[in-house]
């Protein structure tokens, strides 16, 4: 659903985007070319296997990126939040989306078509450099996740995931570190590569031990020190 545009000059995520070093006139041009859409929780931005037409910059909200195996099993690869760019691997050449992107809460997205971005990257070296930075950060995050899960038991994987979500989407409250992101148990299990029942048992154990607490679907981390000790941090 289309929504009122936010001028790129006024965007709160401007410093995180590939357009952060553009002059005001060039940034205005980007604003004129983009389309801003509002997605409700559960709505899909694009599907795996469909043609990629451009990039998506998250203004606010969160999007999960998933991949489906040949046997139909869905794996959650990562969560993208405000300022993150999705689909940038197709700026240079066309191709098919290799993941499915789905909003996990109400999310505003700025879409910029590939042909326009190709010209912009060629004309504005700063955009090309920022784009390389996005690629490098994504690769580093993937390597960190692989390292965090490699040779780890379920408890260690759960602790790593909770700490990662806490660092990116947490805020301190009197009840502990609140995770300001509501993932389903199925999503979290998919992210960890374990059965949903296994994840639920581990979350219940951590709750019984006083390491975390819950209010509805909201998780509060009460003992970050113990979680860090679990992963040897």
Secondary structure, 3 states (H helix, E strand, C coil): CECCCCCHHHCCCHHHCCCCCCCHHHHHHHHHHCEEEEECCCCEEECCCCECCEEEEEEECCEEEEEECCCCCEEEEEEECCCCEECHHHCCCCCECCCEEEECCCEEEEEEEHHHHHHHHHHCHHHHHHHHHHHHHHHHHHHHHHHHHCCCCHHHHHHHHHHHHHHHHEEEECCEEEECCCCCHHHHHHHHCCCHHHHHHHHHHHHHCCCEEEECCEEEECCHHHHHHHCCC
